[in-house]
């Protein structure tokens, strides 16, 4: 009887060690899986969720995450769409735990310049928020005239003014590295 108790105790200890080893292996595999997930995959997994994107300057934008590209994301709120380059974001709130990789190699290659060229083609009225701008700063309003490899030319007008030569106060060349966000009015014929 004494031997039976000893063997039962040893079996219980081995079972506990096996269980701990299994739990440890599961935890390690889980950490390894998470280590391979890119932020863009988390963002794609959060499409349709209401998220907030904070810039280093303190400016923050909140809305429904509607698109995730190769270098930027698009938020929709009631009145505006906001294009935010990944490089401008300092933190996100509201992301789901799901991660979805981009299956399309074509979409993976479409970068910030592609989105900006579409806005230029559509002659969309935009407000450019620069990386260093505070949350209260209004930004530069106007229409994107041209998009180069790493910059855009913005024909600066007063908010709501049409892009006509007489209304343009300056052409501002904005490096992509200085682009914090780009906000446009939702609706009408503007596709973002």
N, C-alpha and C positions, 0 to 999 in steps of 0.2 A: 504494500500500500504506500509506503514511503517512496518507493521508486516511481510509482505512478504519479504522485504529486510532483516529484522532481521533473519527470519528463513532461508533464502538462505545463509546468512553469517554464521550462526551456522552450517548448513549442510556442507558448504565448509570447515569450520574449522574441523569438525568431520571427513570428508573425508581425509583431510590432515593428521590428527592424525592417522587415520587408515592406510594410506599409509606409514607413517613413522614407525608405529608399524610393518607393514608387512616387510618393508625394513630392519628394525632392526632384526626381527626374521630370515629373510633370511641370513643376515650377520652373526648372531650368529650361525646358523646351519652350515654355510659354515666354520666358524672357528672351530667348533666342528668336522666337517668332516676332515679338514686338520690336526687337532690335533691327529687323529687316524692313520695317514699315516706314515709308517716307511720309512726310507731312502732307504732300499733295494727295496721297492715297487716303489719308484720314479726312482731308477736305472733301474728296469725291464721295467718301462714305457718309458725309454729312449733308449732301445735296438735299435741299428741301427743308432743312432745319433753320431755325432762327439763330444766327450767330453774331458775335461782336468781334470786330477786328480793331485792335489798338495799334497805333503807330508810335514810334519812339518819341515823337513830339508831344504826345498826350492826346492828339486827336483820335477819336474813335468813331467807327461807323457800325451800325447795327442794321441787320435786315435778313431776309431769307437768302440763303446761299443757293444761287441758281445756275452757276457755271464755274467749273474749275478747268483752267487751261494749263499749258505747260509752264507758264511763269506768272500767272495772275488768276484772280478769282473775281466773280461778279456777285454783288449783293443787290437785292431788290428791296426797297421800302415802299411805302405807299405812293410817294411822288417821284422818287429818283432811282436810278441805277448807279452803282458805284463800282468802278473797276479799280482793284487794288493789286499792285505787283506784290508777289510773295516777299521780295526783298525789303519792302517798306514796312511790313508788319513786324511788330515786336512781340505780340501775343494774341491769342484767340480765346474766346469764351464760347461755350455752348457746342463744341464739337462732339459728335457721337463717338462711340468706341469702334464702330465698323470702319474697316479700311477697304477701299476698292481700287485696284490698279487700273491704269488706263490701257484698254486692250488695243486701241487704235494707234498705230505708229504715226499716222498722219496727224492726229490730234495732239500727240505728244510733241511733235515738231512745231506746231503752231504756237508761237510765243507772243509776247507783249506787243511787238511791232505789228503782228498780223491784226490783233484787236484794234490797235490804234489806227491802222490803215483803213479798216472798215468804218471807223468813226469819221475819219477824214473824207472818205468816199461819200458817206451819207450827209456830210456837212452838218453834223450834229453840234448843237450848242453844248459846250462843256464848261465845267469849272475844274481847273487843275489845282490840286492841293499839293504843295511842295513838302518834301520830307521834313524840313525844319519848321514848318508852319505850326503855330499853336492851334488848339481846337477852335478858338474864336476867329482865326484868320479866315477871311472869305475866299481867298485863292484868286487865281487869274481866270477870268471868264473870256470865252471866245470860241473860235472854231479852229480845229486843227487843219493847217494848210498843207503840211508835208510831214512825212515820217521817214527819217533816215534809219541807219542801222542801229544807232544807240541814242537817238534824240528825236524830238518832235518840234515843229515850228507851230506856234499858236498865234493866230491873228487875234490880238487882245481887243475886246470891245466891252462896253458896259453891259452888265447882265441884261439879257433879253433883247439886246440890239442885234439886228441882222448884220451879217458879215458883208459889209459894203466898204469900199475903199475909204469913204468919208468917215465911217464909224470906227475904223481901226486906229487905235492909239499907238500901237507898237506891234512888232513881230517878236515874240519871245521864243528863243530857242531853249528848250528844256531837256537836259540830259535825262535819260531813263533812270539813272542813279539818283536823281533828285525828285523823281515822281513819287509822291506819297499816295495819291489817289486821284481818280478822275471821275467826277460826278456829272451825270446828265439827267435831264427830265425824262421820266418814263412816258411811254405811250408814243403818240404821233407815229412817224414813220422811221424812228431811230431804232436800229438793231445793234445790239451790243454783244 
